[in-house]
Amino acid sequence: MSHRIHDIPEQDRPRERLLRLGPGALSDAELLAIFINTGVKGENAIQVAQRILGEFRSLRELSRQEPESLKRTHALGPAKAAHLAAAFELGRRAERESQVDIQLQSPEQIYQFVGTEMQSLSFESVRVLLLNTRYCLLRQDEVFRGGLNESICHPREILRKAIVHSAHAFVLLHNHPSGDPSPSDSDVRMTRRIREAAEILKIEFCDHLIIGAPGENRRSPWFSFREAGML
């Protein structure tokens, strides 16, 4: 492959191929090269993209990187890192937007709504999805970062969100960046405390979903306390 993108026949360049054939016809490296735009000495944009994908092992892992981390990657820098971070965030927002008017009762629906975004995080995020009487989303709030830790994650903070916004029901979510969605003992105890508090306040606790990642030995990339009969 040529070291200069302009040495590639025009009809074979990523941008021209996308416009002619559509984005689905391009490889991950070609799509990434469109955002990278220019190469560096010895590498054109496609080769830079291939190297970056190799370094991060997957698009998913690349999408989890903070802009500060991306700009330290050889051949990116601040402007290109910002372009990539913006592209990944737009994709996550478009995915969320397409799900806003659907009901969020089943683990599958909840995972489709927020799974991709939470899998992209390199830290643990604890969130609540507040639902109306039709079990459609009212709002999504992050209540903690750093995991569902009993010493800092009090049911009061979670249920206060539901009370303030007059939610009929709520779903508790948190992610495991390791990819394994299996609940810890702390997750189980915390879920029990939140369930007891929700019953007192007459707010429906629909589910607690732990978001992991797909794996060969996993039935699904999430763990549902409701589905497991623990809620």
Residue pairs with C-beta under 8 A, 6 or more apart in sequence:
1 8
1 44
1 46
1 47
2 8
2 44
3 39
3 42
3 43
3 44
3 47
4 39
4 44
5 13
5 33
5 38
5 39
5 44
5 45
5 46
7 44
8 44
10 16
11 17
11 20
14 26
14 30
14 31
14 33
14 34
14 45
14 46
15 34
17 25
17 26
17 30
18 25
18 26
18 30
18 31
18 34
23 31
28 49
28 53
28 59
29 46
29 49
29 50
29 53
30 46
30 49
32 49
32 52
32 53
32 84
33 44
33 45
33 46
33 48
33 49
34 45
35 80
35 83
35 84
35 87
36 45
36 48
36 49
36 52
36 75
36 76
36 80
36 84
37 45
37 80
37 83
38 45
39 45
39 46
39 47
39 48
39 75
40 48
40 74
40 75
43 51
43 75
48 75
51 74
51 75
52 62
52 73
52 75
52 76
53 59
53 62
55 73
56 62
56 65
60 119
60 120
60 213
62 84
62 88
63 88
63 91
63 120
64 119
64 120
64 121
64 122
65 85
65 122
66 85
66 122
67 81
67 82
67 85
68 81
70 76
70 80
70 81
70 84
70 85
71 77
71 78
71 80
71 81
71 82
73 81
76 84
88 120
91 116
92 116
92 117
92 120
95 113
95 116
95 117
96 113
96 114
96 117
96 140
99 109
99 112
99 113
99 137
100 136
100 137
101 136
102 109
102 113
102 136
103 109
103 134
103 135
103 136
104 110
104 113
104 129
104 131
104 135
104 136
104 137
104 171
104 206
105 135
105 206
107 207
107 209
107 220
107 222
107 224
107 226
107 227
110 129
110 171
110 173
110 207
110 209
110 222
111 209
111 211
111 220
111 221
111 222
113 129
113 137
114 127
114 129
114 140
114 173
114 211
115 211
115 221
115 222
118 125
118 127
118 173
118 175
118 211
119 175
119 211
119 212
119 213
119 221
121 175
121 177
122 177
123 145
123 146
123 177
124 145
124 146
124 147
124 148
124 174
124 175
124 176
124 177
125 142
125 144
125 145
125 174
125 175
126 142
126 143
126 144
126 145
126 147
126 148
126 153
126 172
126 173
126 174
127 140
127 141
127 142
127 143
127 172
127 173
127 174
128 140
128 141
128 143
128 158
128 161
128 162
128 170
128 171
128 172
128 173
129 137
129 140
129 170
129 171
129 173
130 137
130 138
130 139
130 140
130 141
130 161
130 162
130 165
130 167
130 169
130 170
131 137
131 138
131 167
131 168
131 169
131 170
131 171
131 206
132 138
132 167
132 168
133 168
135 168
135 169
135 206
138 165
138 167
139 165
141 161
143 153
143 157
143 158
143 161
144 152
144 153
144 157
146 152
147 174
148 174
148 184
148 186
148 187
148 190
149 186
150 186
150 189
150 190
150 193
153 190
155 190
155 193
155 194
155 196
155 197
155 198
156 197
158 170
158 172
158 194
159 194
159 197
159 198
159 201
159 203
161 167
161 170
162 170
162 201
162 203
163 201
163 203
167 203
168 203
168 204
169 203
169 204
169 205
169 206
170 198
170 203
170 204
170 205
170 206
171 206
171 207
171 208
171 209
172 191
172 194
172 205
172 207
172 208
172 209
173 208
173 209
173 210
173 211
174 187
174 210
174 211
175 210
175 211
175 212
176 182
176 210
176 211
176 212
178 212
179 212
179 213
179 215
179 221
180 212
180 215
180 218
181 210
181 211
181 212
181 218
181 220
181 221
181 222
181 223
182 210
182 212
182 223
183 191
183 210
183 223
183 225
187 208
187 210
188 230
191 208
191 225
191 230
191 231
194 205
194 208
195 205
195 231
198 204
198 205
199 205
205 231
206 226
207 224
207 225
207 226
207 227
207 231
208 224
208 225
208 226
208 231
209 222
209 223
209 224
209 225
210 222
210 223
211 221
211 222
212 218
212 221
212 222
212 223
213 221
214 221
215 221
225 231
